[in-house]
Amino acid sequence: MPNESEFLAEYDARSYAPVAVTVDVVALTIRDGQLCVLLVERAEHPFAGRRALPGGFVRVDEGPDEAALRELGEETGLRPGEGALQRVHLEQLRTYGKPGRDPRMRVFSIAYLAFAPELPDPRAGSDASDALWVPIASARKLAFDHDTILADGLDRARSKLEYTPLATAFVDDEFTIAELRQVYAAVWGEDLHAGNFHRKVLSVPGFVESTGHTAARGGERGGPKPKLYRAGDAKLLHPALLRREDDVR
């Protein structure tokens, strides 16, 4: 039996069909009170002219996480480690590899979910003719299997808001409970009772903590200046903020 070096020297990768790895990013933010996703308009075939999630092939000198940040940076004009991109919450969603999902060749895509409180107006990268923030309700008929990836990303985001403090990734470092409620309302797509939501949030240990300051402007409906909070140290919410609970609707 040859040793490992000899085996690798004789190994012929052409014995197997070529396979490529890409990344696709479901980047979500809230703009004008609406949950929006970052989409690009493809400039090249396949699916030229169709909207798609930002993404691309993983380069030989980078890992999937690096590729996802690079692709997100290319469409937002931000460099990894700089500016607002530092505040982006990025996590792997799942891997998609159904045969035929890409007409060029067998392609496996590692999809990512990204959240940010605010990102600049996007600009198209080298392989796109346009890039834009699109309200979720208008993000339909995307290229490849990106409708499925987007739907899975939304399901993940909506469920994670129930049992993790991920909603704080959509707001500034200091925020009001009303601003946090707007995040839940936008992501869940339903109105929430202000008083019940406020009480529920403050009853969850470690979810938020007071800064001791108040906002510069008055509260909703001309009320007193609301208190400012920051994210607490909780990793999980217990009790969870369940989407269908009567006390938050």
C-alpha positions as CSV (number, residue, x, y, z in Angstrom):
1,M,0.0,0.0,0.0
2,P,1.4,3.4,-0.9
3,N,1.9,6.0,1.8
4,E,-0.3,9.1,1.9
5,S,2.1,11.3,-0.1
6,E,2.3,8.7,-2.9
7,F,-1.5,8.3,-2.9
8,L,-2.1,12.0,-3.2
9,A,0.5,12.3,-6.0
10,E,-1.4,9.7,-8.0
11,Y,-4.9,10.8,-7.1
12,D,-6.9,11.9,-10.2
13,A,-9.8,14.3,-9.2
14,R,-11.1,14.0,-12.8
15,S,-12.5,10.6,-11.8
16,Y,-15.5,12.5,-10.3
17,A,-17.9,15.0,-11.9
18,P,-16.9,18.7,-11.2
19,V,-18.7,20.3,-8.3
20,A,-18.7,24.0,-7.3
21,V,-19.5,25.7,-4.0
22,T,-21.2,29.1,-3.8
23,V,-22.6,31.2,-1.0
24,D,-26.0,33.1,-1.1
25,V,-26.9,35.7,1.5
26,V,-30.4,36.5,2.9
27,A,-29.6,40.0,4.2
28,L,-32.5,41.5,6.1
29,T,-32.9,45.0,7.5
30,I,-35.8,47.3,8.3
31,R,-36.3,50.4,6.2
32,D,-39.3,52.8,6.6
33,G,-40.9,50.3,9.0
34,Q,-40.8,47.5,6.5
35,L,-38.7,44.3,6.5
36,C,-36.6,44.4,3.4
37,V,-34.2,41.9,1.8
38,L,-31.1,42.8,-0.3
39,L,-31.5,41.7,-4.0
40,V,-29.4,42.1,-7.0
41,E,-30.3,42.1,-10.7
42,R,-28.2,39.6,-12.6
43,A,-26.2,41.1,-15.4
44,E,-25.1,37.7,-16.9
45,H,-26.5,34.4,-17.8
46,P,-28.0,32.2,-16.4
47,F,-31.1,34.1,-15.4
48,A,-29.8,37.4,-16.8
49,G,-32.1,40.3,-15.8
50,R,-33.7,38.3,-13.0
51,R,-33.4,39.3,-9.4
52,A,-31.5,37.1,-7.0
53,L,-30.0,37.0,-3.6
54,P,-26.4,38.4,-3.5
55,G,-23.8,35.6,-3.7
56,G,-21.2,34.0,-5.7
57,F,-18.5,31.3,-6.0
58,V,-16.3,30.6,-3.0
59,R,-12.7,31.4,-4.0
60,V,-9.9,28.9,-3.6
61,D,-8.2,31.1,-0.9
62,E,-11.3,31.7,1.3
63,G,-13.8,29.9,3.5
64,P,-17.6,30.2,3.1
65,D,-17.9,32.7,6.0
66,E,-15.3,35.0,4.3
67,A,-17.0,34.6,0.9
68,A,-20.4,35.6,2.4
69,L,-19.0,38.7,4.0
70,R,-17.2,39.6,0.8
71,E,-20.3,39.2,-1.3
72,L,-22.3,41.3,1.2
73,G,-19.6,43.9,1.3
74,E,-19.5,44.1,-2.5
75,E,-23.2,44.9,-2.7
76,T,-23.3,47.4,0.2
77,G,-20.0,49.1,-0.6
78,L,-18.6,48.2,2.8
79,R,-15.5,46.3,3.5
80,P,-15.4,43.4,6.0
81,G,-14.4,44.7,9.4
82,E,-15.3,48.3,8.5
83,G,-18.2,50.6,9.2
84,A,-21.7,49.2,9.5
85,L,-20.6,45.8,8.3
86,Q,-19.1,45.2,11.8
87,R,-22.6,45.2,13.3
88,V,-24.0,42.6,10.9
89,H,-25.1,39.4,12.5
90,L,-24.2,36.6,10.1
91,E,-25.1,32.9,10.6
92,Q,-25.3,29.9,8.3
93,L,-28.8,29.0,7.3
94,R,-28.4,25.7,5.5
95,T,-26.9,24.0,2.4
96,Y,-28.7,23.7,-0.9
97,G,-27.6,21.1,-3.4
98,K,-30.5,19.7,-5.4
99,P,-29.4,18.6,-8.8
100,G,-30.3,21.1,-11.5
101,R,-30.6,24.1,-9.2
102,D,-27.9,25.7,-11.3
103,P,-28.0,25.0,-15.1
104,R,-24.2,25.5,-15.5
105,M,-23.0,22.5,-13.4
106,R,-23.5,20.8,-10.1
107,V,-23.4,23.6,-7.5
108,F,-23.8,23.4,-3.8
109,S,-24.7,26.7,-2.1
110,I,-24.1,27.5,1.5
111,A,-26.8,30.0,2.4
112,Y,-26.3,32.6,5.1
113,L,-28.7,34.8,7.1
114,A,-27.6,38.4,7.8
115,F,-29.2,41.0,10.0
116,A,-28.3,44.7,10.4
117,P,-29.9,47.7,12.0
118,E,-29.2,49.8,8.9
119,L,-27.1,49.5,5.9
120,P,-26.4,52.0,3.1
121,D,-28.2,52.0,-0.2
122,P,-26.6,49.1,-2.1
123,R,-24.5,49.3,-5.2
124,A,-24.2,46.5,-7.8
125,G,-21.1,44.4,-7.7
126,S,-19.2,43.2,-10.7
127,D,-21.7,40.5,-11.7
128,A,-24.9,42.5,-11.2
129,S,-26.5,45.4,-13.1
130,D,-28.4,46.7,-10.0
131,A,-28.8,46.1,-6.3
132,L,-31.6,47.2,-4.1
133,W,-33.5,46.8,-0.8
134,V,-36.9,45.2,-1.6
135,P,-39.8,44.8,0.8
136,I,-40.4,41.1,1.5
137,A,-43.8,41.2,0.0
138,S,-42.3,42.2,-3.4
139,A,-39.5,39.7,-3.4
140,R,-40.8,37.0,-5.7
141,K,-39.8,34.9,-8.7
142,L,-36.1,35.0,-7.9
143,A,-33.4,33.3,-9.9
144,F,-32.2,29.8,-9.2
145,D,-33.9,28.4,-6.0
146,H,-33.6,31.7,-4.2
147,D,-37.4,31.8,-3.5
148,T,-36.9,28.7,-1.4
149,I,-33.8,30.1,0.3
150,L,-35.5,33.4,1.1
151,A,-38.5,31.6,2.6
152,D,-36.3,29.4,4.7
153,G,-34.4,32.5,5.9
154,L,-37.6,34.3,6.9
155,D,-38.8,31.2,8.8
156,R,-35.5,31.2,10.7
157,A,-35.6,34.9,11.4
158,R,-39.2,34.8,12.6
159,S,-38.6,31.9,14.9
160,K,-35.3,33.2,16.3
161,L,-37.0,36.4,17.4
162,E,-39.2,34.2,19.7
163,Y,-36.5,32.6,21.7
164,T,-33.3,34.6,21.2
165,P,-32.5,38.4,21.6
166,L,-31.7,38.6,17.9
167,A,-34.1,41.5,17.5
168,T,-31.5,43.7,19.1
169,A,-29.4,43.2,15.9
170,F,-31.9,45.3,14.0
171,V,-31.7,48.4,16.2
172,D,-28.9,50.8,17.3
173,D,-26.7,50.1,20.4
174,E,-29.3,52.1,22.4
175,F,-33.0,51.8,21.7
176,T,-36.4,52.2,23.1
177,I,-38.9,49.4,23.7
178,A,-41.1,50.9,21.0
179,E,-38.3,50.6,18.5
180,L,-37.8,47.0,19.5
181,R,-41.5,46.4,19.1
182,Q,-41.3,47.8,15.6
183,V,-38.7,45.2,14.8
184,Y,-40.9,42.3,16.0
185,A,-43.9,43.8,14.1
186,A,-42.0,44.1,10.9
187,V,-40.4,40.7,11.0
188,W,-43.5,38.9,12.2
189,G,-45.8,40.9,9.9
190,E,-48.4,41.6,12.6
191,D,-49.3,44.4,15.0
192,L,-48.3,44.1,18.7
193,H,-50.0,45.6,21.7
194,A,-47.6,48.3,23.0
195,G,-48.3,47.8,26.7
196,N,-48.3,44.1,26.7
197,F,-45.1,43.9,24.6
198,H,-43.4,46.3,27.0
199,R,-44.3,44.3,30.0
200,K,-43.3,41.0,28.3
201,V,-39.8,42.3,27.3
202,L,-39.0,43.6,30.7
203,S,-40.1,40.3,32.3
204,V,-37.4,38.3,30.4
205,P,-34.2,38.2,32.4
206,G,-31.2,39.5,30.5
207,F,-33.1,40.5,27.3
208,V,-32.5,44.2,27.7
209,E,-31.0,46.5,30.3
210,S,-31.6,50.1,31.1
211,T,-29.0,52.7,30.1
212,G,-30.3,55.2,32.7
213,H,-31.0,57.7,29.9
214,T,-34.0,58.7,27.9
215,A,-34.5,59.4,24.3
216,A,-34.1,62.9,22.9
217,R,-37.7,63.0,21.7
218,G,-41.0,62.3,23.3
219,G,-42.7,58.9,23.1
220,E,-45.5,57.7,21.0
221,R,-48.6,60.0,20.8
222,G,-46.8,62.8,22.4
223,G,-46.0,61.0,25.7
224,P,-43.0,61.5,27.9
225,K,-39.5,60.8,26.7
226,P,-39.1,57.0,26.6
227,K,-36.3,55.2,28.4
228,L,-33.3,53.9,26.5
229,Y,-32.1,50.3,26.7
230,R,-29.2,48.2,25.4
231,A,-29.0,44.5,24.7
232,G,-28.5,42.4,27.8
233,D,-26.4,39.3,28.2
234,A,-29.0,36.7,27.6
235,K,-28.4,34.2,24.9
236,L,-31.8,32.7,25.0
237,L,-35.1,34.2,26.0
238,H,-36.9,32.5,28.9
239,P,-39.8,32.8,28.8
240,A,-39.9,33.1,25.1
241,L,-41.9,35.8,23.2
242,L,-44.1,33.5,21.3
243,R,-45.6,34.9,18.1
244,R,-49.2,33.8,18.8
245,E,-49.3,34.7,22.5
246,D,-52.3,37.0,23.3
247,D,-50.3,39.1,25.7
248,V,-48.0,40.5,22.9
249,R,-50.6,41.0,20.3
